[in-house]
Amino acid sequence: MARERNSLVIGRVITDVLDRFNRSVDLRVVYSSRQVTNGCELRPSAVVDTPRIEIGGAESTFYTLVMVDPDAPNPSEPTLREYLHWLVTDIPAASSARAGQEILCYESPRPSSGIHRFVFVLFQQLGPQTVYAPGWRQNFCTRHFAELYNLGLPVAAVYFNCQRETGSGGRRMR
């Protein structure tokens, strides 16, 4: 657990997106057959489809999952920080995100320049139907969102890096 927390610090997820927290729930994020681990690199073509999310937790507990890009539109000038890519609420413990309510549909990462971090954050809710959709995706703030809905500190988080794929895939200009 200390190593995982350390990788969130090294990747600046702790500070840029989250405050320090203690992971208390299992969070598994899988694209196709590749499990996301902190700091791993995934290509945009590998993250087009909604990932499979599995969570642990205690019975009769509900969770909220947030996916953000703190580097939008450009890591050098993240003027849209944080960009909200996905929001799922009312996820029952020991289930998958599919069992929850998708409040904002999954928007696949499409970074145009630089290396972007895509962060999945899991919060424990006070109860079902206590979290609602924000009115925007850009300039979302995970900390303010958690404060607004009394979510407290995260119970789990994981992130991956993604950058624009090289090559146009088309014919060459002569």
Sequence and secondary structure as in RCSB ss.txt:
>XXXX:A:sequence
MARERNSLVIGRVITDVLDRFNRSVDLRVVYSSRQVTNGCELRPSAVVDTPRIEIGGAESTFYTLVMVDPDAPNP
SEPTLREYLHWLVTDIPAASSARAGQEILCYESPRPSSGIHRFVFVLFQQLGPQTVYAPGWRQNFCTRHFAELYN
LGLPVAAVYFNCQRETGSGGRRMR
>XXXX:A:secstr
 HHHHHHHHHTTHHHHTB      S EEEEETTEE  TTEE  GGGSSS  EEEE   TT EEEEEEEETT SBT
TB TT SEEEEEEEEEESSSBGGGSEEEE        SSEEEEEEEEEE SSTT     S STT  HHHHHHHTT
  S SEEEEEEEE  SS SS    
